[in-house]
Amino acid sequence: MRILLLCILVAWTCSMFAQNVTPPSISVQPFYSGLSGPVGLYHCNDHRLFILEKNAGEIEIIDTTGAYIGTFLNIVSLISTGSERGLLGMAFHPNYAQNGFFYVNYTNTSGHTVIARYQVSSSNPNLANSGSAQIVMTINQPFGNHNGGHMAFGPDGFLYIGMGDGGSSGDPGNRAQNMNDLLGKMLRIDVNSGSTYSVPPSNPFVGQSGIQPEIWASGLRNPWKFCFDRANGDLWIADVGQNAKEEVNKRPGSSTGGENYGWRCYEGNSTFNTAGCAPAGTMVFPIADYGHSAPFSFCSITGGSVYRGSNYPALQGIYFFTDYCAGVLYGISGNDIAGYTTTNYGSAGAAVVAIQEDAAGELYIVRQGGTIAKIKDACGIFEPVISPNGNGGLQSTSANQYWWFNEDGAISGANNQSFTPSTSGTYYVNASNGLCTRSSNVLDWLVLGGIPGCTYAAATNYDPNATLDNGSCLFGTQAGCPGDMDGNGLISVNDLLLFMNVFGTFCNE
């Protein structure tokens, strides 16, 4: 017998059969209250959460237990408020623990976007040095709405800045498609060089005439929160629509930039105003869009985060988001090949303006009314795992009940914690902890016949280098070759022919 330790996570939406896995049972639990108008929650890779108060111009600190720590920074004298202005974004430098730098995005007293760098106090880690401000860039805003405001450092160490189209309605200046304008764009800058910043040479439009080199992507209306998936670097952008559609865009971590997300030519996947627009084939359309009428009844999408925490395994890889008006918590799962599925997980609460993660990858819902909630799964951390038991079989971690499967087919009577396969196949177990049922990892099991022994840890002739048990316990010197197949003590042409008959391919001995 041969055991391939190829462990892959079984999709939670697996084939229909008895004892199906229990889908995530989301509960939105109160976490913190008493804020005046938060718009974002950020962390610097420790136990603290930094909350942006949009109109108060303050950054408040709490910890992951919900205890209040204090005010980190107050810049109320520097900001303008009203409409969609105020303190809108924050990002900690990847080397914050060493240099203490963090960045804020706000609209100044003239209503223009400012990106500024600050530094933490040298004597108090819970207090910023308000005198350390350095303006990185200023971007003029023609109107009071669609300022974007969110920022994040990407896996590449560069600062990404989401800029709205400048406001009003319908992008009257066609700024999102104007490559000589920073509005309606995703910008990418290097804050580690230059007097305040430099443009990374790998930005997609560097050196092109009539195009601002800071531009990473174009065609955005008002990207209200974006995130990088910490597992693979994928970029998720929630872009607020006009009158009909809200959209979610996703690009792989391998992207080299240059995407045009379509606004004002397209709203979601629908035509909006294509006058003077490039062909649709040059644009990147959203993986999902949502209407302003039933069943979604969206008005202004609020982007979120991909769950990568450890407390709720069933939530792994789900992108959570909501809508400011509809107040329903949604999740997107899937991929570019199989497609994407949107799931309704119930109420997220009113006026949600952010869904963001802490240092451990757990998710929080931020409501403009001043409260914060946590996203939880009723099944908790329960996640069965199967592995070889050393006696020629498989064993699951402890649970209340078990149902073993081979190739997605239930095995009659296989309801114990351990199971010994008698046929080749792909094995896993569905196990219940009494509250919910979850699927385990998968193990491929190959039965070739012969005398078992060489690959079993408990056997007297166990060989830790064995990859195949054909009864001989003699193995070839090259990967993929079983060695002495006929048991005559030599590796011969006959062995190669026997190998071909068993495996359907030639050995490379």
ABEGO torsion letter per residue (X at the ends): XBBBBBBBBBBABBBBBBGBBBBBBBBBBBABBGBAGBABBBBAGBABBBBBBAAAGBBBBBBAAGBBAEBABBAAAABBBEEABEBABBBBBAAAAAAGBBBBBBBBAAGBBBBBBBBBBAABAABBBAAABBBABBBBBABABGAEGBBBBBAAGBBBBBBBAGEEBGGAAGAAABAABABGBBBBBBAABEAABBBBAABAABGBBGBBAABABBGBABBBEBBBBAAAGBBBBBBBBBAABBBBBBBBAABAEGBBAGOAABBEABBABABGBBBAAABBBBABBBBABOAAGBABBBBBBBBABAABAAABGBBBBBBAAAGBBBBBBEBAAAEBBBBBAEBAEBGBABBBBBAAGBBBBBBAAGBBBBBBBAAEABBBBBBBAGAGBBBBBBBABBBBBBGGBBBBGBABABBBBABBEBBBBBBBAGABBBBBBBBBBBBAEEBBGAABAABAABBAABABBAGAGBBBABBGBAEBAAGAGBBBAAAAAAAAAAAGBBBAX
